[in-house]
Amino acid sequence: MLKTLELLNKHRIVKSYEVQDFRQGPDFYFLKVRADLNNSTVLYIREYVSEDEYHYSYHWQEENGTLLVRWDNAPHHRRLKTFPHHKHVGEQILPSYEITLEDVMKYIVACVEER
């Protein structure tokens, strides 16, 4: 959890963020964050981390709610070579090599710089 918040604190594209939910036990944590980005988009972060599991969803959208990309590792797209990691771009389900928040932030920065 600390690594996620440190990344948000220092990243140049993050304007502000709000921790919407946080729970932890002796061997796990769950974190839900809304991050407002400098390019007027929003990134929703959900992470569940334990010794044995790592589940994530990074949902990047326009301010009006239009999905740009959502990355997650829910195990429901078995045909992809990056299973269970995948991303939703519009109606498409694509392989994803971005599996950490740091990877996702690099992707977002590259997209923003292309515009």
C-alpha positions, 0 to 999 in steps of 0.5 A: 500500500505504501508503495502505491501511495508513494508513487501517486505522491511523486508522479508528475501526472497526478494532480490529487488523489483520495483513498476511498477504502483501505482494509488490512489484516495480518497478511493482506491489504485492500486499497481503493483510490481515486486519482485525478490526473493533470490531463483532466482524466481519472484513474481508479485503483483497486489492489488486493495484496497478500502473501499468496495473491495479487489482484488489481484493477486500474480503470482510466477514464475521461472526467465524463466517465468514458472508459479509456483503458481498464487493466485487470487480472480477473481470470476470465479471458483465458485465450489471451497469451498474457492470461490472466493479465488483460486490458479493456480498450473500448469493446476490445479485450487485449493482452496486457503487459502493464501489470503494476501501477508503475507500468500503468502510469508509464502507459498513461504518460506515453498516451498523454504525450502523444496527444 
